[in-house]
């Protein structure tokens, strides 16, 4: 007799016949496996509602499915490494969008119009010598 946790763990890891894609943003990398299912999203073995605390991140992750009007048709399993929560959420969205294209190329115009298939190339600017940060200079003192 198996416990409920062991049964749920087996359900989480059953991702045969799934499509794989990688998403990136800032310093974060998301490996995403997508398959037909009931709309469950797991990030690093946890439900995405528990992994991401901000509502904006949760809305951002579900957005690719809402755009194609199939919010509960796919299950997602992903591992995310590097960066902070905002970068990880962006990487996850990028990976989900790329995996959806592997399921059906007809999603491409709608996802592309929302700029979900393109990697967000913005990252932190490097600190320059003689400056406090990348562009901020030290406080000027006349005397």
MILUM-582608 format. One line per 5 residues: number of its first residue (from 1); their letters; for each residue x, y, z of C-alpha. Coordinates in steps of 0.25 Angstrom, whole numbers. Layout:
MILUM-582608
NUM> a> X Y Z ~ ...
//
This chain:
MILUM-582608
1> xxxxx> 0 0 0 ~ 6 13 -4 ~ 5 27 2 ~ -2 39 -5 ~ 12 45 -6
6> xxxxx> 18 34 -13 ~ 6 33 -23 ~ 7 48 -26 ~ 22 47 -28 ~ 20 36 -38
11> xxxxx> 10 45 -45 ~ 19 56 -45 ~ 31 49 -52 ~ 22 41 -62 ~ 26 50 -75
16> xxxxx> 28 39 -86 ~ 24 45 -100 ~ 27 59 -95 ~ 33 70 -103 ~ 46 77 -98
21> xxxxx> 51 91 -99 ~ 61 100 -92 ~ 57 115 -88 ~ 67 125 -83 ~ 66 139 -77
26> xxxxx> 77 147 -70 ~ 86 136 -63 ~ 74 126 -62 ~ 72 114 -70 ~ 59 106 -70
31> xxxxx> 59 91 -75 ~ 44 89 -79 ~ 37 76 -82 ~ 22 78 -87 ~ 12 67 -90
36> xxxxx> -3 67 -92 ~ -10 66 -78 ~ -19 74 -68 ~ -11 87 -66 ~ -2 84 -55
41> xxxxx> 12 91 -54 ~ 23 86 -46 ~ 36 94 -44 ~ 48 87 -38 ~ 39 76 -32
46> xxxxx> 29 86 -26 ~ 16 92 -31 ~ 18 105 -37 ~ 9 112 -28 ~ 18 108 -16
51> xxxxx> 31 111 -23 ~ 27 125 -28 ~ 21 134 -17 ~ 18 147 -26 ~ 5 147 -33
56> xxxxx> 12 154 -45 ~ 21 142 -47 ~ 10 132 -46 ~ 2 140 -56 ~ 14 141 -65
61> xxxxx> 16 126 -65 ~ 2 123 -69 ~ 1 133 -80 ~ 6 125 -92 ~ -5 115 -89
66> xxxxx> -16 126 -88 ~ -11 132 -101 ~ -14 120 -109 ~ -27 117 -101 ~ -22 104 -95
71> xxxxx> -20 107 -81 ~ -23 93 -75 ~ -18 84 -87 ~ -3 82 -84 ~ 5 78 -72
76> xxxxx> 19 84 -70 ~ 31 78 -62 ~ 43 87 -61 ~ 56 89 -54 ~ 61 103 -53
81> xxxxx> 75 107 -49 ~ 82 121 -47 ~ 78 135 -45 ~ 66 140 -37 ~ 51 138 -37
86> xxxxx> 48 148 -48 ~ 59 142 -57 ~ 54 128 -54 ~ 40 132 -57 ~ 44 138 -70
91> xxxxx> 53 126 -74 ~ 41 117 -71 ~ 32 125 -80 ~ 42 124 -91 ~ 43 109 -90
96> xxxxx> 28 107 -89 ~ 26 115 -102 ~ 37 107 -109 ~ 32 94 -105 ~ 18 98 -109
101> xxxxx> 23 101 -123 ~ 29 86 -124 ~ 14 81 -121 ~ 8 90 -132 ~ 15 100 -141
106> xxxxx> 1 107 -143 ~ 3 114 -129 ~ 15 122 -135 ~ 9 134 -140 ~ 1 137 -127
111> xxxxx> 12 134 -118 ~ 22 142 -126 ~ 12 154 -126 ~ 13 154 -111 ~ 28 152 -112
116> xxxxx> 29 139 -104 ~ 37 131 -114 ~ 49 142 -114 ~ 59 141 -103 ~ 60 154 -95
121> xxxxx> 74 158 -97 ~ 74 168 -86 ~ 84 166 -74 ~ 91 173 -64 ~ 102 183 -69
126> xxxxx> 116 181 -64 ~ 122 191 -53 ~ 132 201 -59 ~ 145 205 -52 ~ 144 219 -45
131> xxxxx> 129 218 -43 ~ 120 213 -32 ~ 112 204 -41 ~ 110 202 -56 ~ 107 217 -58
136> xxxxx> 106 223 -45 ~ 118 232 -41 ~ 122 235 -27 ~ 116 247 -20 ~ 123 260 -24
141> xxx> 130 268 -13 ~ 134 282 -16 ~ 143 283 -4
//
